[in-house]
Amino acid sequence: QNWHEIYDFVHQLTERFVSPKMRLSFIVFSTQAHVIMPLTGDRAKIKKGLKDLEEVKPAGDTYIHEGLKQANEQIAKQGASKFSSIIIALTDGKLDSRIPLYAEKEAKKSRELGARVYCVGVLDFVQEQLEKIADTKEQVFPVTGGFQALKGIINSVLKQSCTEILYLEPSSVCVGEEFQVVLRGSGLTLGGKTDGVTCTYQVNGTTIHEKPKTVESDFLLCPAPILYKSGQTLEVLVSLNEGQSFMSSSLTITASECSSGVAALIAVLVLLLLAALGLLWWFWPLCCKVVSK
């Protein structure tokens, strides 16, 4: 009887995840878990998946570990290291017997695959159980006002779960010069943990991992390797879990030859001298006219 509120919550959350690269899957669990919609970024398939989800009539026990297991299988199959994954598990009851232990085990596998695990608890849930399943206490969303209150946590879920890199600086550097990479985005300190944040560089077939010097929620400052050839490129990736998975596709920095400061100063002086000679040539007939008798 509360399925409509659950469906409405999922529907609104799906509509708010607007990234064109976002892929979604819908999994329903009770005594067993069923994949209503496999991972896809196709908006037409997502629309159909939502329609199929609306028609579900769930009944049975709360075997949350079965749902996590299905999610893990899809993440592993799709290539865990290539994508940053998020699992949002919603439950409305206490986890009985050994179910909490099974769920914790599957959640650990999720994290090993590079996924971040969030839990939403409604009505008869046990907060402590969900805190052991989610990555951190901050990634548990308790809904104490019943199913009707689910829509009230949508903004909180989005704020906690959405991460992105918007752009980096610089996009080009001088050959042979030391530099640092500045990355700007959002959600870079989710869960309050920054020890797993890593800048990964790919250059000349080599992968280099560097810990950032500064980590803010919307800002990263990372040391970078020197580029020694003009036209050489450096691919930049950001991970929140020690390089297990990356937030987005790589960004590129290109090296180019730059004139030295001395050469630039000489060029400016030459231009000024030429300008002075030009002015002298222009004004000479006006101020220094020779009169012959």
N, C-alpha and C positions, 0 to 999 in steps of 0.2 A: 504493500500500500504506500510505501515511501519511495518506490522506485522512480516516480516522476521527478521528485526533488533531486535524487541522485543523478538522473539523466540530465536534468536541467543544469546542474553544477558542471558536469562533464562537457556538455554542449557549450556553455558560456566560456569555460576554460579553453576549449578547442578554438573557439572563435577569436580568443585573445592571443593565442599563439599564432602570430601572423608571418613569421619568417618563411621566405620561400624555400629555404633548405630544411625546414622542420619536418620531421617524419613522426608519425603517431601510430600507436597500436592500442586497441581496446581489448582488455582481458577481464572476464567476469569469473569470480571464484566463489564457490560455496563448499560443498563436499568435494567437488572437482573444479578444475579451472578450464575455461573455454576461451579460445582466442576468437573474439567476434570480428576483429579486423587486424590482419598482420601489419607489420611496420610498412608504412607508405607515406609518401609526400604528395601523392596524387589527390588533388582537392575533390575530384569527382568520387574517388573511392572513399575518401574521408566522409563525404556527405552521405554516401550509401552506408558506411559503417555506423554513423550516428543513427540512421534510420533503423538499422538492424539492432542497435543497442537499445533503442527506445522500446522495442518489442520484446525484450528479454523479461522473463518472469522468474527471478532468482528465488531459490529456496534451499535450505540445508544448513550445514555447519559453516563455520568461518575458518576455512583452511587457507589462510593468507599465503602460506608457504608455497602452495600449488600455483597461485597467481604469480609469485616472484619467480618460481621455477620456469614458467612459460615465458616470462619477460627475459630472463637470463639466456634461455635457448635462442631467442630471436636476436638478442644483442650479440651473442657469440657468432651466430650464423652470418650476421651482416658485417662482421669485422669490427670487433670492439675497439681496437686501437685507432680506428679511423674517425670515430665519431664520439662526441660528448653525449652521454645518455642520462636521462632523468626518469626515475620510476616514482609515480605518485600512487600510493596504495591507500584505498579508503575502506574502512571497516566500521561496522556498527555494533560490534559485540566483543565480549571477553574471549580471549584465546585460551581454550581449555587444554588440559593434559599436557602433552609434549609439543603441542603446536607452537608455542613461543620459541622453543629451542630449534625446531625445524625452520621457523621463519628467520631467526637470527642467522642460522647457517646459510640460508639462501641469500639473505641480505649481504652477508660477507662475500659471497660469490659475486653478487652484483657489483660491489665495490672493487673487487679484484678485476672485474671486467671494465672498470673505469666509470661505472654509473654512480650517480648520486641518488640516495633513497630518501623519499619524503613519505610521511604517513598522515592521513586525515582520520580522526576518530570522532564518531557520532554516537550519541546516547550512551550505551552500556559498555563502552570501551574502557580499557585500563591504561592509563597514561604511561605507567612505568614499562609496560610491555612494548608499547609503540616506541618509546625512547630507546630501547635496546635494538629495535629493528632499524630505525632511521639512523642517518649518519651522526646527527647531534640532537640534543634536546630542542634546539631552535628549529629543527626541521620536522617537528611534530605540530600539527594544527588541530587543537581540540575544539570541537563544536558542541558546546554545552546547551545551546538553545534549540536542539532538535534539528531535524532534516531541513526545516524551513530556513534555518540560519546558515546553511551551507554557502549560499550565494555571498554571504558577508565576508568570507575568507578568500575569495577569488583574487583580490588585489594583493593580499599577503602572500599567497602561493606564487603568484607571478613574480612579485618582487624578490622572493627568496630563491626562485628556481631559474630565472632568466639570466643568462650571461652572454655577453657578446663583445667582440673587439670591433670598434668602429673605424679606427685608422691608426697609422703609426708615423712617427717622425724619427729620422729623416727618410725620405724616399730615395735619396741619392747621397753618396759620400765621395770624398776624395780618395784616390788610390794611396795606400800606405799610411793613412791617418787613423789615429785612434778615435772611436766614437761610442756613444751609448744610444740605445734604442728606447724611445718613449712610445708606449702603447696606451691608447685611451679607449675606454669602453664602459661596461657596467657589470655589476655582480661579481667583481674580481675577489671579493673577500667573503663570499657566501658561507654561512655556517660559522663565521668567526675564525676560520682556520686559514693561515697563509703559508704554512710550512710546505704545503704541496705545490705551491705556485712555481712554475718553471717556464723559462723562455728557452725554446728549442730552435737551433739554427741548422740549416742544411746548406752546405757549400762544398763544391767539388766532390760530391758523393759522400761527404762526411757529415755525421750528425753530432752536434755539440749542444750540451745542456748547460744552462747557466741559471743560477739563482738570482732573482731580482734584488737590486739594492734598495728599492722602495716599492711597497705594495699598498695601494689605497683602493677603495671600492671602485673607482673609475680611472685609475692611473697606475701604470707600471713603469719602472725605470730599470733597464737591464744592461749589463755590460755586453759588448758584442765583439766578435773576432775582426781583426783587420783584414781588409780586402786589398790584394796586391796587384791586380790586373784590371785595366780598363775594360768595362763591359761585363766584369764578373758580377754574379748575382748572389744574394743572400736571402734564402727563404726563412721567414720568421713565423713560428707557431707558438701558441700559448696553451699551457696545460694547468689544470687545478689539482692534478693528482699524480705528480711526479712523472709526467710524460706517458701515462697509461692511455690517455685519450686527449684530443685537442678540441679547443673551443670552437674553432672555425677553420676554414681553409687558410693556407699560408698567405702572408703578405710579403712583398718583394722589395729589397733594397738593391740598387745598382751602383757600381763603382765607376768613376770617370776621372780623367786627368784634370787637375786643377792647377792654374797658374799660381806661382808663389807670390807672397806679399811684396817682395822686392821687385819682381817683374811687373806687377800691377802698378807699383809706385813709379817706376821708370816710365811706364807707358803713359801715366797721367802727366808726368813732368814733360815728356816729349810733346804731348798734345797741348799743354799750356804754352810751351815754347813756340810751337807752330802758330798758335792763336796770337801770341804776342808779335811774332814776325808779320803775320797777316795784318794786324792792326797798324803796325809801323808802316808797312807798305801802303796802306790805305790813307793814313794821315800825313805821310811825308810830303806829298805835293801841296797840301794845304798850309803846312807850317814852315816849310823850308823852301820856298820858291826863289830861284836865282834870277836876279834882274840884271840884264846886260845893257850897256849904253853904247 
